[in-house]
């Protein structure tokens, strides 16, 4: 099964780290963080894997990826 889930990584001046939001798993706003972008992305992927394992262990259907559709307009 090849399912793709979105990950949004934002720099937080307040926290001095990158925060990771997983919009397909809405149980909280930010799911993990990292000191570098790469670390945040790795942690985000680990959280997604953990969520998927929990869904499978509890025989719940996997969430449908919503994807991120950004409206870019030419300036």
PDB file with SEQRES, HELIX, SHEET and CRYST1 records, atoms N, CA, C and O in Angstrom:
SEQRES   1 A   75  UNK UNK UNK UNK UNK UNK UNK UNK UNK UNK UNK UNK UNK          
SEQRES   2 A   75  UNK UNK UNK UNK UNK UNK UNK UNK UNK UNK UNK UNK UNK          
SEQRES   3 A   75  UNK UNK UNK UNK UNK UNK UNK UNK UNK UNK UNK UNK UNK          
SEQRES   4 A   75  UNK UNK UNK UNK UNK UNK UNK UNK UNK UNK UNK UNK UNK          
SEQRES   5 A   75  UNK UNK UNK UNK UNK UNK UNK UNK UNK UNK UNK UNK UNK          
SEQRES   6 A   75  UNK UNK UNK UNK UNK UNK UNK UNK UNK UNK                      
HELIX    1 AA1 UNK A   37  UNK A   57  1                                  21    
SHEET    1 AA1 3 UNK A   8  UNK A  12  0                                        
SHEET    2 AA1 3 UNK A  17  UNK A  21 -1                                        
SHEET    3 AA1 3 UNK A  32  UNK A  34 -1                                        
CRYST1    1.000    1.000    1.000  90.00  90.00  90.00 P 1           1          
ATOM      1  N   UNK A   1       0.852  -1.175   0.000  1.00  0.00           N  
ATOM      2  CA  UNK A   1       0.000   0.000   0.000  1.00  0.00           C  
ATOM      3  C   UNK A   1       0.893   1.232   0.000  1.00  0.00           C  
ATOM      4  O   UNK A   1       1.798   1.343   0.827  1.00  0.00           O  
ATOM      5  N   UNK A   2       0.648   2.144  -0.909  1.00  0.00           N  
ATOM      6  CA  UNK A   2       1.463   3.346  -1.039  1.00  0.00           C  
ATOM      7  C   UNK A   2       0.582   4.563  -0.789  1.00  0.00           C  
ATOM      8  O   UNK A   2      -0.030   5.098  -1.714  1.00  0.00           O  
ATOM      9  N   UNK A   3       0.522   4.996   0.469  1.00  0.00           N  
ATOM     10  CA  UNK A   3      -0.303   6.135   0.853  1.00  0.00           C  
ATOM     11  C   UNK A   3       0.626   7.282   1.219  1.00  0.00           C  
ATOM     12  O   UNK A   3       1.629   7.081   1.904  1.00  0.00           O  
ATOM     13  N   UNK A   4       0.296   8.469   0.769  1.00  0.00           N  
ATOM     14  CA  UNK A   4       1.116   9.638   1.045  1.00  0.00           C  
ATOM     15  C   UNK A   4       0.355  10.595   1.952  1.00  0.00           C  
ATOM     16  O   UNK A   4      -0.753  11.024   1.628  1.00  0.00           O  
ATOM     17  N   UNK A   5       0.951  10.920   3.078  1.00  0.00           N  
ATOM     18  CA  UNK A   5       0.363  11.869   4.021  1.00  0.00           C  
ATOM     19  C   UNK A   5       1.179  13.150   4.016  1.00  0.00           C  
ATOM     20  O   UNK A   5       2.396  13.126   3.835  1.00  0.00           O  
ATOM     21  N   UNK A   6       0.496  14.269   4.215  1.00  0.00           N  
ATOM     22  CA  UNK A   6       1.148  15.572   4.198  1.00  0.00           C  
ATOM     23  C   UNK A   6       1.808  15.883   5.532  1.00  0.00           C  
ATOM     24  O   UNK A   6       1.386  15.424   6.594  1.00  0.00           O  
ATOM     25  N   UNK A   7       2.861  16.680   5.430  1.00  0.00           N  
ATOM     26  CA  UNK A   7       3.586  17.135   6.610  1.00  0.00           C  
ATOM     27  C   UNK A   7       3.901  18.612   6.377  1.00  0.00           C  
ATOM     28  O   UNK A   7       4.430  18.981   5.328  1.00  0.00           O  
ATOM     29  N   UNK A   8       3.576  19.451   7.354  1.00  0.00           N  
ATOM     30  CA  UNK A   8       3.881  20.878   7.268  1.00  0.00           C  
ATOM     31  C   UNK A   8       4.929  21.170   8.337  1.00  0.00           C  
ATOM     32  O   UNK A   8       4.727  20.875   9.515  1.00  0.00           O  
ATOM     33  N   UNK A   9       6.038  21.746   7.919  1.00  0.00           N  
ATOM     34  CA  UNK A   9       7.129  22.056   8.844  1.00  0.00           C  
ATOM     35  C   UNK A   9       7.322  23.562   8.866  1.00  0.00           C  
ATOM     36  O   UNK A   9       7.560  24.185   7.831  1.00  0.00           O  
ATOM     37  N   UNK A  10       7.217  24.141  10.057  1.00  0.00           N  
ATOM     38  CA  UNK A  10       7.306  25.591  10.236  1.00  0.00           C  
ATOM     39  C   UNK A  10       8.369  25.941  11.261  1.00  0.00           C  
ATOM     40  O   UNK A  10       8.522  25.241  12.262  1.00  0.00           O  
ATOM     41  N   UNK A  11       9.104  27.017  11.021  1.00  0.00           N  
ATOM     42  CA  UNK A  11      10.043  27.506  12.021  1.00  0.00           C  
ATOM     43  C   UNK A  11       9.272  28.287  13.076  1.00  0.00           C  
ATOM     44  O   UNK A  11       8.406  29.093  12.735  1.00  0.00           O  
ATOM     45  N   UNK A  12       9.570  28.062  14.339  1.00  0.00           N  
ATOM     46  CA  UNK A  12       8.949  28.787  15.448  1.00  0.00           C  
ATOM     47  C   UNK A  12      10.007  29.617  16.161  1.00  0.00           C  
ATOM     48  O   UNK A  12      10.888  29.073  16.825  1.00  0.00           O  
ATOM     49  N   UNK A  13       9.917  30.933  16.021  1.00  0.00           N  
ATOM     50  CA  UNK A  13      10.824  31.824  16.745  1.00  0.00           C  
ATOM     51  C   UNK A  13      10.639  31.656  18.247  1.00  0.00           C  
ATOM     52  O   UNK A  13      11.602  31.685  19.014  1.00  0.00           O  
ATOM     53  N   UNK A  14       9.383  31.480  18.653  1.00  0.00           N  
ATOM     54  CA  UNK A  14       9.073  31.344  20.082  1.00  0.00           C  
ATOM     55  C   UNK A  14       9.745  30.109  20.689  1.00  0.00           C  
ATOM     56  O   UNK A  14      10.283  30.165  21.795  1.00  0.00           O  
ATOM     57  N   UNK A  15       9.708  28.995  19.955  1.00  0.00           N  
ATOM     58  CA  UNK A  15      10.250  27.734  20.469  1.00  0.00           C  
ATOM     59  C   UNK A  15      11.693  27.484  20.023  1.00  0.00           C  
ATOM     60  O   UNK A  15      12.357  26.589  20.546  1.00  0.00           O  
ATOM     61  N   UNK A  16      12.179  28.268  19.062  1.00  0.00           N  
ATOM     62  CA  UNK A  16      13.528  28.112  18.513  1.00  0.00           C  
ATOM     63  C   UNK A  16      13.759  26.710  17.957  1.00  0.00           C  
ATOM     64  O   UNK A  16      14.803  26.096  18.177  1.00  0.00           O  
ATOM     65  N   UNK A  17      12.750  26.221  17.228  1.00  0.00           N  
ATOM     66  CA  UNK A  17      12.867  24.920  16.580  1.00  0.00           C  
ATOM     67  C   UNK A  17      11.833  24.848  15.457  1.00  0.00           C  
ATOM     68  O   UNK A  17      10.982  25.727  15.322  1.00  0.00           O  
ATOM     69  N   UNK A  18      11.922  23.796  14.664  1.00  0.00           N  
ATOM     70  CA  UNK A  18      10.937  23.531  13.607  1.00  0.00           C  
ATOM     71  C   UNK A  18       9.805  22.698  14.197  1.00  0.00           C  
ATOM     72  O   UNK A  18      10.046  21.683  14.849  1.00  0.00           O  
ATOM     73  N   UNK A  19       8.574  23.135  13.964  1.00  0.00           N  
ATOM     74  CA  UNK A  19       7.395  22.417  14.436  1.00  0.00           C  
ATOM     75  C   UNK A  19       6.774  21.658  13.275  1.00  0.00           C  
ATOM     76  O   UNK A  19       6.773  22.138  12.141  1.00  0.00           O  
ATOM     77  N   UNK A  20       6.248  20.477  13.556  1.00  0.00           N  
ATOM     78  CA  UNK A  20       5.680  19.612  12.512  1.00  0.00           C  
ATOM     79  C   UNK A  20       4.189  19.436  12.757  1.00  0.00           C  
ATOM     80  O   UNK A  20       3.769  19.004  13.830  1.00  0.00           O  
ATOM     81  N   UNK A  21       3.390  19.781  11.739  1.00  0.00           N  
ATOM     82  CA  UNK A  21       1.948  19.569  11.764  1.00  0.00           C  
ATOM     83  C   UNK A  21       1.619  18.485  10.741  1.00  0.00           C  
ATOM     84  O   UNK A  21       2.126  18.502   9.620  1.00  0.00           O  
ATOM     85  N   UNK A  22       0.773  17.554  11.134  1.00  0.00           N  
ATOM     86  CA  UNK A  22       0.330  16.474  10.250  1.00  0.00           C  
ATOM     87  C   UNK A  22      -1.168  16.642  10.030  1.00  0.00           C  
ATOM     88  O   UNK A  22      -1.961  16.151  10.833  1.00  0.00           O  
ATOM     89  N   UNK A  23      -1.574  17.324   8.962  1.00  0.00           N  
ATOM     90  CA  UNK A  23      -2.996  17.653   8.776  1.00  0.00           C  
ATOM     91  C   UNK A  23      -3.919  16.453   8.617  1.00  0.00           C  
ATOM     92  O   UNK A  23      -5.124  16.574   8.839  1.00  0.00           O  
ATOM     93  N   UNK A  24      -3.384  15.308   8.239  1.00  0.00           N  
ATOM     94  CA  UNK A  24      -4.227  14.121   8.085  1.00  0.00           C  
ATOM     95  C   UNK A  24      -4.485  13.412   9.408  1.00  0.00           C  
ATOM     96  O   UNK A  24      -5.284  12.477   9.473  1.00  0.00           O  
ATOM     97  N   UNK A  25      -3.815  13.855  10.452  1.00  0.00           N  
ATOM     98  CA  UNK A  25      -3.972  13.298  11.801  1.00  0.00           C  
ATOM     99  C   UNK A  25      -4.290  14.468  12.739  1.00  0.00           C  
ATOM    100  O   UNK A  25      -3.393  14.985  13.405  1.00  0.00           O  
ATOM    101  N   UNK A  26      -5.547  14.883  12.795  1.00  0.00           N  
ATOM    102  CA  UNK A  26      -5.913  16.152  13.443  1.00  0.00           C  
ATOM    103  C   UNK A  26      -6.050  16.124  14.962  1.00  0.00           C  
ATOM    104  O   UNK A  26      -6.706  17.003  15.521  1.00  0.00           O  
ATOM    105  N   UNK A  27      -5.462  15.159  15.646  1.00  0.00           N  
ATOM    106  CA  UNK A  27      -5.671  15.081  17.090  1.00  0.00           C  
ATOM    107  C   UNK A  27      -4.981  16.213  17.847  1.00  0.00           C  
ATOM    108  O   UNK A  27      -5.300  16.451  19.012  1.00  0.00           O  
ATOM    109  N   UNK A  28      -4.051  16.907  17.219  1.00  0.00           N  
ATOM    110  CA  UNK A  28      -3.415  18.062  17.840  1.00  0.00           C  
ATOM    111  C   UNK A  28      -2.813  18.931  16.751  1.00  0.00           C  
ATOM    112  O   UNK A  28      -2.654  18.491  15.612  1.00  0.00           O  
ATOM    113  N   UNK A  29      -2.474  20.181  17.107  1.00  0.00           N  
ATOM    114  CA  UNK A  29      -1.967  21.097  16.083  1.00  0.00           C  
ATOM    115  C   UNK A  29      -0.557  20.717  15.629  1.00  0.00           C  
ATOM    116  O   UNK A  29      -0.308  20.561  14.433  1.00  0.00           O  
ATOM    117  N   UNK A  30       0.361  20.569  16.578  1.00  0.00           N  
ATOM    118  CA  UNK A  30       1.724  20.171  16.228  1.00  0.00           C  
ATOM    119  C   UNK A  30       2.008  18.814  16.847  1.00  0.00           C  
ATOM    120  O   UNK A  30       1.668  18.563  18.003  1.00  0.00           O  
ATOM    121  N   UNK A  31       2.631  17.946  16.070  1.00  0.00           N  
ATOM    122  CA  UNK A  31       2.812  16.557  16.481  1.00  0.00           C  
ATOM    123  C   UNK A  31       4.222  16.242  16.957  1.00  0.00           C  
ATOM    124  O   UNK A  31       4.423  15.305  17.730  1.00  0.00           O  
ATOM    125  N   UNK A  32       5.194  17.015  16.503  1.00  0.00           N  
ATOM    126  CA  UNK A  32       6.582  16.809  16.913  1.00  0.00           C  
ATOM    127  C   UNK A  32       7.378  18.032  16.515  1.00  0.00           C  
ATOM    128  O   UNK A  32       6.807  19.027  16.071  1.00  0.00           O  
ATOM    129  N   UNK A  33       8.678  17.972  16.667  1.00  0.00           N  
ATOM    130  CA  UNK A  33       9.537  19.114  16.359  1.00  0.00           C  
ATOM    131  C   UNK A  33      10.961  18.617  16.091  1.00  0.00           C  
ATOM    132  O   UNK A  33      11.255  17.429  16.220  1.00  0.00           O  
ATOM    133  N   UNK A  34      11.835  19.555  15.715  1.00  0.00           N  
ATOM    134  CA  UNK A  34      13.243  19.235  15.523  1.00  0.00           C  
ATOM    135  C   UNK A  34      14.077  20.500  15.517  1.00  0.00           C  
ATOM    136  O   UNK A  34      13.584  21.579  15.188  1.00  0.00           O  
ATOM    137  N   UNK A  35      15.325  20.365  15.877  1.00  0.00           N  
ATOM    138  CA  UNK A  35      16.232  21.514  15.882  1.00  0.00           C  
ATOM    139  C   UNK A  35      16.634  21.932  14.474  1.00  0.00           C  
ATOM    140  O   UNK A  35      16.952  23.096  14.234  1.00  0.00           O  
ATOM    141  N   UNK A  36      16.619  20.977  13.541  1.00  0.00           N  
ATOM    142  CA  UNK A  36      16.886  21.276  12.134  1.00  0.00           C  
ATOM    143  C   UNK A  36      15.674  20.829  11.317  1.00  0.00           C  
ATOM    144  O   UNK A  36      14.840  20.052  11.784  1.00  0.00           O  
ATOM    145  N   UNK A  37      15.597  21.338  10.086  1.00  0.00           N  
ATOM    146  CA  UNK A  37      14.505  20.944   9.200  1.00  0.00           C  
ATOM    147  C   UNK A  37      14.531  19.433   8.965  1.00  0.00           C  
ATOM    148  O   UNK A  37      13.496  18.767   8.991  1.00  0.00           O  
ATOM    149  N   UNK A  38      15.726  18.912   8.738  1.00  0.00           N  
ATOM    150  CA  UNK A  38      15.879  17.479   8.466  1.00  0.00           C  
ATOM    151  C   UNK A  38      15.435  16.641   9.661  1.00  0.00           C  
ATOM    152  O   UNK A  38      14.761  15.623   9.502  1.00  0.00           O  
ATOM    153  N   UNK A  39      15.820  17.077  10.857  1.00  0.00           N  
ATOM    154  CA  UNK A  39      15.424  16.351  12.063  1.00  0.00           C  
ATOM    155  C   UNK A  39      13.909  16.390  12.243  1.00  0.00           C  
ATOM    156  O   UNK A  39      13.301  15.385  12.613  1.00  0.00           O  
ATOM    157  N   UNK A  40      13.299  17.547  11.983  1.00  0.00           N  
ATOM    158  CA  UNK A  40      11.843  17.674  12.099  1.00  0.00           C  
ATOM    159  C   UNK A  40      11.145  16.754  11.099  1.00  0.00           C  
ATOM    160  O   UNK A  40      10.156  16.103  11.437  1.00  0.00           O  
ATOM    161  N   UNK A  41      11.659  16.700   9.874  1.00  0.00           N  
ATOM    162  CA  UNK A  41      11.066  15.820   8.858  1.00  0.00           C  
ATOM    163  C   UNK A  41      11.184  14.357   9.263  1.00  0.00           C  
ATOM    164  O   UNK A  41      10.240  13.585   9.092  1.00  0.00           O  
ATOM    165  N   UNK A  42      12.333  13.975   9.797  1.00  0.00           N  
ATOM    166  CA  UNK A  42      12.531  12.595  10.251  1.00  0.00           C  
ATOM    167  C   UNK A  42      11.575  12.264  11.392  1.00  0.00           C  
ATOM    168  O   UNK A  42      10.960  11.198  11.404  1.00  0.00           O  
ATOM    169  N   UNK A  43      11.453  13.183  12.352  1.00  0.00           N  
ATOM    170  CA  UNK A  43      10.521  12.956  13.467  1.00  0.00           C  
ATOM    171  C   UNK A  43       9.083  12.881  12.969  1.00  0.00           C  
ATOM    172  O   UNK A  43       8.302  12.059  13.447  1.00  0.00           O  
ATOM    173  N   UNK A  44       8.730  13.733  12.014  1.00  0.00           N  
ATOM    174  CA  UNK A  44       7.383  13.692  11.451  1.00  0.00           C  
ATOM    175  C   UNK A  44       7.078  12.348  10.805  1.00  0.00           C  
ATOM    176  O   UNK A  44       5.993  11.795  10.988  1.00  0.00           O  
ATOM    177  N   UNK A  45       8.043  11.823  10.045  1.00  0.00           N  
ATOM    178  CA  UNK A  45       7.856  10.515   9.404  1.00  0.00           C  
ATOM    179  C   UNK A  45       7.706   9.419  10.457  1.00  0.00           C  
ATOM    180  O   UNK A  45       6.909   8.497  10.282  1.00  0.00           O  
ATOM    181  N   UNK A  46       8.461   9.514  11.540  1.00  0.00           N  
ATOM    182  CA  UNK A  46       8.343   8.527  12.622  1.00  0.00           C  
ATOM    183  C   UNK A  46       6.976   8.586  13.283  1.00  0.00           C  
ATOM    184  O   UNK A  46       6.408   7.549  13.625  1.00  0.00           O  
ATOM    185  N   UNK A  47       6.439   9.792  13.468  1.00  0.00           N  
ATOM    186  CA  UNK A  47       5.107   9.935  14.068  1.00  0.00           C  
ATOM    187  C   UNK A  47       4.049   9.344  13.142  1.00  0.00           C  
ATOM    188  O   UNK A  47       3.140   8.653  13.601  1.00  0.00           O  
ATOM    189  N   UNK A  48       4.162   9.609  11.840  1.00  0.00           N  
ATOM    190  CA  UNK A  48       3.210   9.029  10.883  1.00  0.00           C  
ATOM    191  C   UNK A  48       3.255   7.512  10.970  1.00  0.00           C  
ATOM    192  O   UNK A  48       2.210   6.863  11.023  1.00  0.00           O  
ATOM    193  N   UNK A  49       4.456   6.937  10.987  1.00  0.00           N  
ATOM    194  CA  UNK A  49       4.582   5.471  11.094  1.00  0.00           C  
ATOM    195  C   UNK A  49       3.934   4.957  12.375  1.00  0.00           C  
ATOM    196  O   UNK A  49       3.282   3.913  12.368  1.00  0.00           O  
ATOM    197  N   UNK A  50       4.112   5.693  13.479  1.00  0.00           N  
ATOM    198  CA  UNK A  50       3.512   5.285  14.759  1.00  0.00           C  
ATOM    199  C   UNK A  50       1.992   5.347  14.698  1.00  0.00           C  
ATOM    200  O   UNK A  50       1.312   4.431  15.160  1.00  0.00           O  
ATOM    201  N   UNK A  51       1.453   6.432  14.123  1.00  0.00           N  
ATOM    202  CA  UNK A  51       0.002   6.542  13.984  1.00  0.00           C  
ATOM    203  C   UNK A  51      -0.548   5.391  13.151  1.00  0.00           C  
ATOM    204  O   UNK A  51      -1.552   4.778  13.516  1.00  0.00           O  
ATOM    205  N   UNK A  52       0.114   5.096  12.025  1.00  0.00           N  
ATOM    206  CA  UNK A  52      -0.377   4.025  11.154  1.00  0.00           C  
ATOM    207  C   UNK A  52      -0.349   2.677  11.866  1.00  0.00           C  
ATOM    208  O   UNK A  52      -1.260   1.867  11.697  1.00  0.00           O  
ATOM    209  N   UNK A  53       0.680   2.436  12.654  1.00  0.00           N  
ATOM    210  CA  UNK A  53       0.752   1.184  13.423  1.00  0.00           C  
ATOM    211  C   UNK A  53      -0.397   1.113  14.422  1.00  0.00           C  
ATOM    212  O   UNK A  53      -1.010   0.057  14.586  1.00  0.00           O  
ATOM    213  N   UNK A  54      -0.694   2.217  15.086  1.00  0.00           N  
ATOM    214  CA  UNK A  54      -1.809   2.234  16.044  1.00  0.00           C  
ATOM    215  C   UNK A  54      -3.149   1.974  15.353  1.00  0.00           C  
ATOM    216  O   UNK A  54      -3.979   1.220  15.862  1.00  0.00           O  
ATOM    217  N   UNK A  55      -3.356   2.604  14.188  1.00  0.00           N  
ATOM    218  CA  UNK A  55      -4.597   2.370  13.440  1.00  0.00           C  
ATOM    219  C   UNK A  55      -4.722   0.895  13.077  1.00  0.00           C  
ATOM    220  O   UNK A  55      -5.787   0.298  13.231  1.00  0.00           O  
ATOM    221  N   UNK A  56      -3.639   0.318  12.600  1.00  0.00           N  
ATOM    222  CA  UNK A  56      -3.678  -1.089  12.178  1.00  0.00           C  
ATOM    223  C   UNK A  56      -3.883  -2.026  13.359  1.00  0.00           C  
ATOM    224  O   UNK A  56      -4.654  -2.982  13.269  1.00  0.00           O  
ATOM    225  N   UNK A  57      -3.199  -1.757  14.466  1.00  0.00           N  
ATOM    226  CA  UNK A  57      -3.332  -2.611  15.657  1.00  0.00           C  
ATOM    227  C   UNK A  57      -4.748  -2.591  16.214  1.00  0.00           C  
ATOM    228  O   UNK A  57      -5.222  -3.591  16.754  1.00  0.00           O  
ATOM    229  N   UNK A  58      -5.423  -1.454  16.083  1.00  0.00           N  
ATOM    230  CA  UNK A  58      -6.783  -1.345  16.620  1.00  0.00           C  
ATOM    231  C   UNK A  58      -7.839  -1.612  15.544  1.00  0.00           C  
ATOM    232  O   UNK A  58      -9.025  -1.364  15.759  1.00  0.00           O  
ATOM    233  N   UNK A  59      -7.404  -2.117  14.389  1.00  0.00           N  
ATOM    234  CA  UNK A  59      -8.310  -2.445  13.270  1.00  0.00           C  
ATOM    235  C   UNK A  59      -9.167  -1.261  12.842  1.00  0.00           C  
ATOM    236  O   UNK A  59     -10.305  -1.446  12.413  1.00  0.00           O  
ATOM    237  N   UNK A  60      -8.640  -0.063  12.952  1.00  0.00           N  
ATOM    238  CA  UNK A  60      -9.343   1.127  12.469  1.00  0.00           C  
ATOM    239  C   UNK A  60      -8.922   1.399  11.034  1.00  0.00           C  
ATOM    240  O   UNK A  60      -7.782   1.122  10.660  1.00  0.00           O  
ATOM    241  N   UNK A  61      -9.826   1.939  10.227  1.00  0.00           N  
ATOM    242  CA  UNK A  61      -9.433   2.288   8.859  1.00  0.00           C  
ATOM    243  C   UNK A  61      -8.418   3.430   8.883  1.00  0.00           C  
ATOM    244  O   UNK A  61      -8.500   4.331   9.718  1.00  0.00           O  
ATOM    245  N   UNK A  62      -7.473   3.380   7.968  1.00  0.00           N  
ATOM    246  CA  UNK A  62      -6.482   4.452   7.874  1.00  0.00           C  
ATOM    247  C   UNK A  62      -7.148   5.731   7.393  1.00  0.00           C  
ATOM    248  O   UNK A  62      -8.067   5.677   6.576  1.00  0.00           O  
ATOM    249  N   UNK A  63      -6.705   6.871   7.884  1.00  0.00           N  
ATOM    250  CA  UNK A  63      -7.295   8.126   7.405  1.00  0.00           C  
ATOM    251  C   UNK A  63      -6.958   8.348   5.933  1.00  0.00           C  
ATOM    252  O   UNK A  63      -5.876   7.993   5.467  1.00  0.00           O  
ATOM    253  N   UNK A  64      -7.892   8.933   5.226  1.00  0.00           N  
ATOM    254  CA  UNK A  64      -7.658   9.277   3.829  1.00  0.00           C  
ATOM    255  C   UNK A  64      -6.768  10.510   3.779  1.00  0.00           C  
ATOM    256  O   UNK A  64      -7.053  11.502   4.450  1.00  0.00           O  
ATOM    257  N   UNK A  65      -5.712  10.465   3.007  1.00  0.00           N  
ATOM    258  CA  UNK A  65      -4.880  11.660   2.876  1.00  0.00           C  
ATOM    259  C   UNK A  65      -5.677  12.783   2.224  1.00  0.00           C  
ATOM    260  O   UNK A  65      -6.289  12.601   1.172  1.00  0.00           O  
ATOM    261  N   UNK A  66      -5.657  13.930   2.860  1.00  0.00           N  
ATOM    262  CA  UNK A  66      -6.376  15.084   2.317  1.00  0.00           C  
ATOM    263  C   UNK A  66      -5.510  15.862   1.350  1.00  0.00           C  
ATOM    264  O   UNK A  66      -6.016  16.517   0.438  1.00  0.00           O  
ATOM    265  N   UNK A  67      -4.209  15.791   1.548  1.00  0.00           N  
ATOM    266  CA  UNK A  67      -3.276  16.541   0.698  1.00  0.00           C  
ATOM    267  C   UNK A  67      -3.355  18.027   0.994  1.00  0.00           C  
ATOM    268  O   UNK A  67      -4.288  18.502   1.642  1.00  0.00           O  
ATOM    269  N   UNK A  68      -2.392  18.726   0.523  1.00  0.00           N  
ATOM    270  CA  UNK A  68      -2.361  20.171   0.685  1.00  0.00           C  
ATOM    271  C   UNK A  68      -2.467  20.788  -0.702  1.00  0.00           C  
ATOM    272  O   UNK A  68      -1.626  20.554  -1.570  1.00  0.00           O  
ATOM    273  N   UNK A  69      -3.492  21.561  -0.889  1.00  0.00           N  
ATOM    274  CA  UNK A  69      -3.677  22.231  -2.168  1.00  0.00           C  
ATOM    275  C   UNK A  69      -3.535  23.716  -1.928  1.00  0.00           C  
ATOM    276  O   UNK A  69      -4.437  24.376  -1.410  1.00  0.00           O  
ATOM    277  N   UNK A  70      -2.377  24.228  -2.319  1.00  0.00           N  
ATOM    278  CA  UNK A  70      -2.082  25.625  -2.110  1.00  0.00           C  
ATOM    279  C   UNK A  70      -2.379  26.390  -3.394  1.00  0.00           C  
ATOM    280  O   UNK A  70      -2.066  25.928  -4.492  1.00  0.00           O  
ATOM    281  N   UNK A  71      -2.979  27.554  -3.245  1.00  0.00           N  
ATOM    282  CA  UNK A  71      -3.336  28.361  -4.397  1.00  0.00           C  
ATOM    283  C   UNK A  71      -2.236  29.407  -4.609  1.00  0.00           C  
ATOM    284  O   UNK A  71      -2.215  30.448  -3.953  1.00  0.00           O  
ATOM    285  N   UNK A  72      -1.332  29.107  -5.531  1.00  0.00           N  
ATOM    286  CA  UNK A  72      -0.259  30.042  -5.838  1.00  0.00           C  
ATOM    287  C   UNK A  72      -0.715  30.917  -6.999  1.00  0.00           C  
ATOM    288  O   UNK A  72      -1.114  30.425  -8.054  1.00  0.00           O  
ATOM    289  N   UNK A  73      -0.645  32.211  -6.780  1.00  0.00           N  
ATOM    290  CA  UNK A  73      -1.034  33.150  -7.833  1.00  0.00           C  
ATOM    291  C   UNK A  73       0.205  33.910  -8.272  1.00  0.00           C  
ATOM    292  O   UNK A  73       1.038  34.296  -7.452  1.00  0.00           O  
ATOM    293  N   UNK A  74       0.314  34.119  -9.573  1.00  0.00           N  
ATOM    294  CA  UNK A  74       1.432  34.886 -10.103  1.00  0.00           C  
ATOM    295  C   UNK A  74       1.305  36.333  -9.650  1.00  0.00           C  
ATOM    296  O   UNK A  74       0.211  36.898  -9.639  1.00  0.00           O  
ATOM    297  N   UNK A  75       2.420  36.919  -9.280  1.00  0.00           N  
ATOM    298  CA  UNK A  75       2.419  38.316  -8.810  1.00  0.00           C  
ATOM    299  C   UNK A  75       2.305  39.269  -9.964  1.00  0.00           C  
ATOM    300  O   UNK A  75       2.288  40.483  -9.762  1.00  0.00           O  
TER     301      UNK A  75                                                      
END                                                                             
